[in-house]
Amino acid sequence: MSRPARIRDDAPKREKFDFQKMKAAAANKDPAVRKQAFIEYFERFAEFPSYLFDNEQKIDDRLLETMQDLLKDPETSKEMHKGITDLLERLAS
C-alpha cells in the first residue's frame, strides 16, 4: 500500500526574519524607511519593537517620530493604532 501524497502548500513561504536588517531599517535616518520597518514588524508579530532603542530615560526621538507618523497616516489600521497606544503607554511609565 502506498503512502498518500503530501498536499503541497502553494502559499508563498514567508521570508526568514532578519533581525539585523530590521534593526538597521528601524534606526535609519530616513523616516519613511523607519516607518516601513515598523509596519512590516507589526504585520509579522502584531506588536511594535521598542527594544531597538534606549527608552530608559525617555522615549527615543526616532521611535516617537515614527509612531506619530503612523498615527497620522490614514492607512494605519485600528490594530496598529492600538499597538502604538499600548507601546507609548508602556514606555511612558
C-alpha positions as CSV (number, residue, x, y, z in Angstrom):
1,M,0.0,0.0,0.0
2,S,1.4,3.3,-0.9
3,R,1.6,6.4,1.2
4,P,-0.9,9.2,0.5
5,A,0.7,12.0,-1.5
6,R,1.6,15.1,0.6
7,I,-0.6,18.0,-0.1
8,R,1.6,20.9,-1.2
9,D,1.0,24.3,0.2
10,D,1.3,26.7,-2.7
11,A,1.2,29.7,-0.5
12,P,4.5,31.7,-0.8
13,K,6.9,31.0,2.1
14,R,7.5,33.8,4.4
15,E,11.0,35.3,4.3
16,K,13.0,34.3,7.3
17,F,13.1,37.1,9.8
18,D,16.4,39.0,9.7
19,F,16.8,40.9,13.0
20,Q,19.9,42.8,11.9
21,K,18.3,44.0,8.7
22,M,15.1,45.1,10.6
23,K,17.1,46.8,13.3
24,A,19.1,48.8,10.7
25,A,15.9,49.9,8.9
26,A,14.2,50.8,12.2
27,A,17.1,53.0,13.2
28,N,17.5,54.6,9.7
29,K,17.7,58.3,9.4
30,D,15.0,58.3,6.7
31,P,11.6,58.4,8.4
32,A,9.9,56.5,5.5
33,V,12.4,53.6,5.9
34,R,11.8,53.5,9.7
35,K,8.0,53.6,9.2
36,Q,8.1,50.7,6.7
37,A,10.3,48.7,9.0
38,F,7.8,49.1,11.9
39,I,4.8,48.3,9.7
40,E,6.5,45.1,8.5
41,Y,7.4,44.1,12.1
42,F,3.8,44.8,13.3
43,E,2.4,42.7,10.4
44,R,4.6,39.8,11.3
45,F,4.5,39.9,15.1
46,A,1.4,42.1,16.0
47,E,3.4,44.4,18.2
48,F,6.0,47.2,17.9
49,P,9.6,46.6,18.9
50,S,10.6,49.2,21.5
51,Y,13.7,47.2,22.5
52,L,15.6,48.5,19.5
53,F,16.1,51.9,21.2
54,D,17.3,53.1,24.6
55,N,14.0,54.3,26.1
56,E,15.1,54.2,29.7
57,Q,15.3,58.0,30.4
58,K,12.7,59.0,27.7
59,I,11.2,57.6,24.6
60,D,13.7,57.7,21.7
61,D,13.0,60.6,19.4
62,R,13.2,58.3,16.3
63,L,10.7,55.8,17.8
64,L,8.4,58.6,18.9
65,E,8.5,60.3,15.5
66,T,7.8,57.0,13.7
67,M,4.8,56.2,16.0
68,Q,3.4,59.7,15.4
69,D,3.8,59.3,11.7
70,L,1.9,56.0,11.8
71,L,-0.9,57.6,14.0
72,K,-1.3,60.4,11.4
73,D,-1.4,58.0,8.4
74,P,-5.0,57.3,7.3
75,E,-3.7,53.9,6.0
76,T,-2.8,52.8,9.6
77,S,-5.2,50.0,10.8
78,K,-7.1,50.1,14.0
79,E,-5.0,47.2,15.2
80,M,-1.8,49.2,14.6
81,H,-3.3,52.2,16.4
82,K,-4.0,50.0,19.4
83,G,-0.4,48.6,19.2
84,I,1.0,52.2,19.1
85,T,-1.1,53.3,22.1
86,D,-0.1,50.2,24.1
87,L,3.6,50.8,23.2
88,L,3.5,54.5,24.2
89,E,1.7,53.8,27.4
90,R,4.1,51.1,28.3
91,L,7.2,53.3,27.6
92,A,5.7,56.4,29.4
93,S,5.5,54.6,32.7
